[in-house]
Amino acid sequence: MFRRLMSLTAAALLLLCAGVRAQESASGGIAGQVLDATHAALPGATVTVINAGTNAQRVVTTDAEGRFTVPNLPSATYILRVELSGFTAVELKDFIVRNGEIAKPTLTMALANVAENVIVQGLSPLLQVANASVSQTITQKQIEDLPVAGRNLLAFAALSAGVSPQAFTRGTQFGAAGSSRSQFVTVEGGRDSSTNYAIDGVYVRSLRFNNISLNPPLDAVQEVNVLRNSFTTEYGQGQAVVSIVTKSGSNSFSGSGYDYMRNTAYEAANFFGQKPGNRTQAGATFGGPAMKNRAFFFGAYEGLRTDQDKTLFASVPNPAFVRGDFSSLSTPIIDPLTGQPFQGNIVPSTRFSNFARILAPTVPAPNASGVNNYVTIQPFNDDADTATLRGDQTLNAKHQLFERFLYYKGAQVNPSVFSFTNFPQNGRNLAMGETWVVSQNIVNEIRFGYNYAYHLNSPISLNGRNWVGDIGLRNLAGATDPIDYGRPGFTMTGFTGNGEGGITQGATENIFSVSNATSWVRGSHNIRFGLQAQYRRYQQLTEVPPRGGFTFNGQFTGNNVADFLLGYCSTCTGAFGSSRSLYTSPTIARSSTTTGRCRPGSRCRWGCAGSISARGTSRTIRRDRSTPRRARLPSTSCRRTCRRSSSR
């Protein structure tokens, strides 16, 4: 049997010839115990675990200690039914299994009377003792009930202790790359790059900007789990993990619809005559059975449309100065070629540099008084479309499949006082998996994932013109690559900088991943092991700055505008050549985790950590490299929980 499992794992990995460090499980499990009224163990009891939504079932039998384990269960609400001859059947309803958690219920059976059943409506929350991870789960009810500005998913992660959000309202919403680069959380003081993100166990973190690369609609999310500490090796690198699980269909049809709208017709203008603008965020969900008890579907869509005006301020020079007329100044304008003042303090237009002849007409005249003598109202636009489609199938008692596809397309144009910046973003995410119940004690899970992310931060060229080429600046990407077209950045000291001199940066990312994990219940131990593989194809663009940046401080003529007209810059910068690059990264990893119960007087293997309780007292035992591998633990009547994990 294990040969067959290993062959399946190897075959899956060879399909990609690469591996995953960050692909994680999107399932949980149950490890419970069945007792009688005297708290004695009941071996041989039949435990049926039923998915309340899809009616999919898993059946196991309790061991000599009355214990049972059902690994690799999707996050959902279940019904637990326990049956044993001579005892009253027990049914536990509304039992919730969370993503990445092992629930540990204890069920008590009484001696049977004639045709008697016991139905338990719920259990008190149980302490998580199966692993040492520190986590918090944001449930579906919390997601539905709590108001969140902009309906941003990561705002819910910020409800967890020690988690700090980052500027979720920048650009009004998740939007495109300009705002989405702020869509990350930091955990317990860690860096943004120390947090990983996954949806249904598939990696969704941008390699370039260290943020979640796309956001599903809130109404399509079942739960959000934030793991902050001591999580198992299958979750990969990083200090923390935000794991998201999407909703699946059930045997009942269900749906929802919403529209959050803001309209300028109902808003008052501010001091500058500006209104907040129009914004609508609307969506719908629908799911149900394609074939009862066999196949299920769930779909969701959300659209965002935002247009509003922004009031912007700048300081601009006297138009006469821009024409070369400094006659109103008592300070002489010095000709750098002769060292003598220009006659009448007027710089002849024949002396203007080509740089100034082309760019001076783009410097506006003042339209207000005061230091910020130029006021303009520019439009801001932020549009986004997000959709998800999921299918789940129960082929038989041993095989279950799921497929889920996420789509995201965002377009944002953000204004500054003299220019606009384009922030497009596209995202795709695919997850496919099969859960194979090989036997009562062995469950195998194979998963394929694909994540595509496209981010760009690109200043928009005024009128689409190749300004750098027309000016005659050489060796700059802004003269040859259309994505870098635009005016050079130019600043006359004391006035607001002009031009599109900012950075052009972005990335196109393709991440393919495949994993195979096997859960093996052997006696009192739960062993999980597997191989994970990933192939990354990463194309990056970082031009700093491709159009050049020029500062004029007046050190040559005695006036900063005169220096600009003559082309004497105090600081001149530019990026030579192109930064376009391609990186590929095939990786492979394996991981194993063991949890279980050690019997009294047993020998503890090196690396095991746990707690011992005896006669009403408890203490913690931890073993490290200084502890003998075969050290004997106290032989008192006790129960100890062991956990061992490794990754290579």
N, C-alpha and C positions, 0 to 999 in steps of 0.2 A: 504494500500500500504506500509506504513512504517513498519507495523508488518511483512510483507513479507521480506522487506529488512533486518530487524533486525534478523529474523529467518535465512536468508541466511548467515549473518555475523557470528552468533553464531555457525551455523553448520560448517562453514569453519574453525573457530578457534578450535572447538572440535576435528577436524581431527588430530591436532598436540598437543593439550593441552599445548600450549606455545605461545610466542609472539615476535614481532619485534620492536625494538626501532630505528633501522637504515634503515629499508626498506623505500624507498621513492618513490614518484611519478615520472614517466618518461614522464608525459604529461603536456600540457599547456592548454590554453583556450583563448576565445575571449569574450570580454565584450564591445560592441560598441554601437553606437547611429546612428539613421537615421533621417535626417533633410531635410526640403525643402529649396528652394532657399533663403527664408527669415530667415532661421535658426530656424524655428518653428519645433517642434517634429512631427513625422509622426507615429502615432500608427497604428497597424494592418498590417504593411508591412511584407511580407514574405521574410525571409533571408535564403538562401540556402548556406551551407558551403560544398565545394566539395574538397576532397583530390585530388590534381592534378595528383598524381602518380597512385592511385588505383581506383579513381572515387567514393570512398565511400562518402555518403552524410549525412548531418544532417540538418534538417529544423526547424526553430524557427520563432516566430512571435513577432514583437516589441510591447512593452507595451504602456501605456498611455503617457509616456515621450519619446517614440521612441527608447527606449533602448532594447537591446537583449543580451543574455548571452549564450555561447556555451561552457560548461566546459568539461574537460577530453578529450582533443584532442591530439592525438599523435603528436610529433614534426615532422613537414612536411611543404611542400608548399601547399597553398590552393587557391581556387578561391571562392570569395564571390559574390553572386548574390542576388540583392535586387529587389523585384517586388511589385508594389502597383497600383491598378486600378486608372487611371487618371494621372499617373506619368510615366516618362521615366524609363525603367529598367536600373539598374546600375550593372556593373560587374567589380569587382576588381580582377585583376590577380596577380599571384606571391606574394601572401600574406603569409609571413613566420610566423609560430608559433614556438617559442622556448621552450625548455624543462623548465618547472617550471615557465614560465612567462604567464601573462595574457595580451594579446594584446588588445588595446582599439582604434579601428579605428572609425572615424566619416565619414559617407557616406551621400552625398547630392544628392537629387533627384529633377529634374526639371519637370515642367508640360509637359505632353506628347504631341508631335505632331504625325503625322501619322507614325506608325511603326518605331519609333526612339528608339535606344538604345545608352547608354553611356558606353564605356569601359575605365576603369581607369587602367593604366599600373602599377602604384605603388603609395605608399604614403611615405611622409617623415618619418624618424624614430620618433617614439612616445615615450614620457616620460613614464617610468614605474611608475604608480601611484597606482596600485592595491595592492602592498605590499611594505614593507620597506626594503626588502632584498637588500644587495649590492652584485652584481654579474657581471660576464662577460662571454659571450658566444663565444667560438672559433668555427667558422662556418666551414661547409664542404669545402668551397672554400679555406679558410685559411689552413686547414689541407692538402688539395691537393697541394697548391701552395708554402707553406713555406718550405724551406729545413731544415731538422732536423737531426742531427748526430745520427746514429743508429736507426732512425725511431722510436723514443720512444714517446709514447703517452703523458706521463706526462710532456714532454718538452713543449707541447702546453699550459698546465695549468700554466706553469711558465711565460707565456706571460701576465697573469693577474696581475694587480697592487697589490703589497704587497705579492706576492708569490715567494718563493725561492726554486729552485730545489736542489736536493741532489745527487751529484756524479753520473750522469746518464751514464758516460762512464766507470765506474768501471766494469771490466770483459767484456769490449767491447760493451755490449748491455744489454738488459733486462735479457737475459741468464737464469741462474738458481739461486738458493738461495743466493749464494755469492754476485752476483751483484744485485739481486732483492731486497735484504734487504735495498739497497740504493734507491729503486724506491718509493720515497714518496716526498711530498712537504710540506714545512712549510709555514704557512700563518700568516702574520703580527706578526712575532716573536713567534708564538705558538710552542708547542711541536709537534713532528711527530705523536704522538698518538692523537692529537687534530684534525686531518684531517680524514674525512671518505671518502670512495670511493664506488660508485655504478655504475652498468652497467644495463641500462634499468630498473632502480628502484630496483635492487637486490644487496645486500651487497657483496662487494668483497675485504674487508679489512682483512688482516691477523691479527688474534688476538695475535700471538706470536711476530711478528716483526714490527707491525704497518705500513705496507706498502700495496700497492695494490697487491693482491695475483696473478693476472694474467693480461696480456695485450692483447687485441684483435689486429688484424692487422689494421694498420692505414687506409687502403683502405676499411675497413668494418665499420668505424666510421662515423656517420653523424654529430655529434657535441659534444663538451665538454663544460660543464657549471661549472664555479667555483663560489660557493656561499660563501661569506666571512663574512656576518654579517646579523643578524636579519631575518634569514630564518624561515619558519614556522615549527611547531612542528612535522610534518610528516617526516622531514629529520633527526630526532633523535638527539643523543648527539653529542658533538664536537664543535669546534670553526669554522670549515669550512667543506665544502662538495665539492668533485669533482664528478660531475654527468656526465656519458657518455651514449650516445644514439647510438645504432647500426643502420646501414642502413637496410631498408626493400625493398622487391621487388616492382615492379610497373607493369603497363600494357605494358611497353616497355622492351624488352630484352636489357641488358647492361652488360658489363664486362670490366675487365682491367687485365693487366699483367705487371710484372716488374722483374728486376734482377739487383741488385747492387753488383758488383763483384770487388774484389781486388786479384791480382794474383802475386805471387813472381817472375814469369817469367818477369814481367815488372817493377820490383823494384830493386833498388840498395841496396847493403849490407851496414850496418853501420860500424863504427870503429871496432866493435868486430866480424865482419863477419856475423852479424845477419840480416835477412830480416824481413819485417813487417809481413809476413805470408799470408796465403790464407784466404779469407773471402767472402762468398756469402750470400746474403739475397734476396730471390726470393719469389714471390707469385702471386696469381691470384684471381680474384673475378668474380662472374657470378650471375645474378639475372633476374627475369622476372615473367610473369604470368603462373601459373599452370592452371588456368581457368580465363579467362578475366573477370575483375570486381568482381571476387569472391575469388580467392585464389592466393597467391603470394609467391615466395621463393627468398632467397638470401643466397649465400654461399661465403666463403673466406678462403684462406689458405696462410700461410707464413712459410717458412723454413729458418733457419739460420744455417750455417756451418762455424766454425772458427777454424783454427789451425795455431798457430804461435809459435815462439821460444822466450823465455825470457832469457836475460843474467843476471845472479845472482852472487853476490860476497859474500865471507865469509872469516873469519879469522880462521885458523886451527893450532893446535900445531905441533911442530916438531915430525915426526914419531918416532924418537928415544925415545922421552919422552913417547909416547904412549906405547912403548915396555918396559918402566921402566928404560931406560938408561939415567941418568941425569949427566953422567960423564963430559960432556962439561961445566957444570955449576960450578962456584966457590962457590955458596951458598950451604951449606950442606942440604941434605934431611933427616929430622928427622923421626925416627921410633916412632910413638905415643905410642907403647907398652913399649919401653925401655927408651925413651927420648934421645937416642943416634943416631948419624947419621948412615945411611945405609952405609955399606962398599963399597967404590968406588963410592958412590952416585948412586948405582944401586938397584932398588927395585926388589927383586926376584919374578918371575912369580908365585911362589907358594903362595905368599902373596896377589896376586890379588884377589879382591872380585869377586863373581859370577856376580855381576852387571857389573864390568869392563871386565871380560872375554867374556861376551856375547856382550856388546855394543862397546868395543874398536875397533873391526874390522870394524864397520860402520863409523868410523871417517876417512875421506879421507886424503891423503897426500897433501901438498901444490903443486900447479902447476903454481904459479905465484910469482912475487916478490912484496914487499911492505907490507903495513898493511893488506890489503885484498889479502892474498896470495893464495886464491882459487877462481877460476872462473869456472862457469859451465853454459851451455845453456840447459834449460829444456823446454819441450813442454807445451803449454797451449791450451786447447780445450774447445770450448763453442758451443754447439748445442742446437737448440730449434725448436719445431714445434708448431704452433698455428693455430687453425681452428675455424670457426664459421659457424653456419647454422641457418637460421631464416625462419619462415613461418608466414604469415598473412592471415586471412580469414575474409571476410565480409559475414556473414550468411544471414543477411537481414538488413533492415534499423535500427533495434534496437540492434543487437548483432554483435560484432566484437571480434575476437580472435587473439592472437599471441603466438608464441612459439619461444624460442631462446636458443641455446646451444653453449657454448664456451668450447674449449679443449686446454689445454696447457701441454707440456712436455718438460722439459729442463734438460740438463746434462752438467755440467761444472766441469772440473778438473783443479785446480789452483796450480801451483808449488811454492814451496819455495826452498831455496838453498839445503836443505837436505831431503825434504819430499813433499808430495802432499796432497791436501785436496779436498774431493769430495763434490760438491754442487748440488745434484739433487733437482728438484722441479717439482711437478705435480699440475695441477689445472683443475677444472671443474666448470662450472657455468651454471645453468638452470633457465630460467625465463618463466613463463606462465601466461597469463592474459586474462580476458574478460571485455569488456566495454559494459554495458547494458543501453541503453537509455530507461528508464522506461517511461518518458514523456518528454514534452518540458522543464520542470523545474527540473526534477530529473534524474541524471545520476549516475549509480553505477559501481564501478570498483573493481574487485577482482583479486588478484595476488598471485602466488605461486613462491617461489624462493628457490634455493639450491646452496650452495657454498662449494666446497671441495678444500682444500689447503694442500699440503704436502711440507714441507721445511726440509732440513737437512744440517748441517755443520759438516762434519765428516772427520778427518784426515785418510789417507789411510795407512794401515799397510804395512811396507816394506816386500815384499814377502808373504803377507797374514799371517805372523807368529804371534803366541800368545806370544809376547816377555815378557809381564808382568808375565805370567804363567811360562815361561821357566826360568826367572830370580829368581822366587820364592817369589815375592812380594805378600803379602796376603791382603785380604779384599778390594781389588780394583776391580771396575767393569771391568777394562781392562783385567783382567785375566779370566773373566767368560762370558762376553757378546761379541759376535763376532763383533758387531758394534763398540765396543771400543778397538778392538785389535790394537796393535801398540807399538812402543818403548816408554818408559818413556821419558819425556823431561829432558835433562841433559845439564847443562851449566858449563863450566870451565871458571872462571872469566878471562876476557881479550880476550876470543875467542867466536865465534858465537855459539849460542845454537843449539843443535841437538835433534833429536827424534821427535815423534809425540805427544808432551805433551799438545797440545791445547785442547780447549773445544770441546766436542761433544754435539751439541744441535740441536733441531728441534721440529717439531710439526705436528700432523695430525689433521686437523680441518674439522668438518662437521657442517654446519649451515643450518637449515631448517627454512623457514619463510613463513608466509601467512598473507595477509592483505585484508581488505575490507574497501573501502572508498566511501562515498556517497556525491555527490555535489547537493545541493538543492538551487534553485533560488527562493527566496520568496520576491516578491515585488522588492524593491531596494537593497536587501541584498543577497549576495552570501555566503552560509553556506556550509562548508565542514567538515564532521565528519567521524570517522571510528575507527576500532579496528585493532591492529597490534599484531602479535604474532611471537615468535622465540624460537627455541630450538637449543642449542649449545652443541655439543659433541666434547671435546677438549682433545687430548692426547699429553702430553709434555715429552720431554727428555732434560735434562740439566745436563750433567756430567762435573764437574769442579774440577780438571782434572781427568778423569777416569784412566789414566795410571800413574799418579803421576808426580811431578816435583822436580828436584834435582839440587842444586847449590853447587859447590865446589870452595872455595875461598882461599885455601892454609893455613888456620888457624891451621891445625893439623900437617902438615909436612913442612910447609914453601913453598910449591909449589902446585898450584891448580891442575895440572895434576896428581901429586903424590897422592893428596887427592882423586881424582877420581879413581885411580887404587886400592887404599886400601879400598874404599867405605866409606870414612868419609865425609859426606855432611854437609855443614854449614846450609843449609835450605832444609828441606824435606817436601813435601806436597802431599796430595792425597785425593780423594773423596771416602769415604767408602760407600759401598752399591750401590743401584741403585736409580736413580731419576725418573724412569718411573712413570707417574701418569695420571689419567683420571679425567676430570672434566665435569660435565653436568650442563646446566643452562637453565631451562625453564623460560621465562619471558612473560609478557603480558602488553600491554599499550593501552591507548586510547587517541585520540587527536581531537581537533576541532579548526577550524579557521573560523572567520566571517569577511567578508569585505562588505562594502556597503556605501550608501549615506543617511545621516540624513537630514530630512527636516528642514527648518527654524523654530526656536522656539521649537524644540523637546527637550525632556529630554535625557541627555546622560547617559548611564549606566556606572558604575564604571569599569575602565580598558580600556576605549575607548581612542584612541589617534588619532589626525588628524589635519587638517588645515582648517581655515576659511578664505574665501575671500569675501569682500564686498566693493562695490563702489571703485574698483581699488586698495584696500589695502589688505594685507594678514597678518595673524599672526598664530602662532601655539598654539594649546591647548593640554595639556597633563594632564591626571588625574591619581593620585596615591591614596594610602590609606588615605591620609589626605583630599581628596576631597569627599564631600557628594555624596552618591550614586545617589541622585535625583537632583543634582545641575542643574539649568537651564542655557542653553547657550544663548548668545545674540539673540534677536529676529529680528535682521536685515535681510534683504534679502541676503541670503548666501547659499553656498553649502559646505558641509563638508564630508570628507571621514573618515570612522571609520574602525578600524580593531581590532579584539579581538582574542586572541589565548590562548589555554590552553593545558596542557598535564599531564596525570597521569599514 
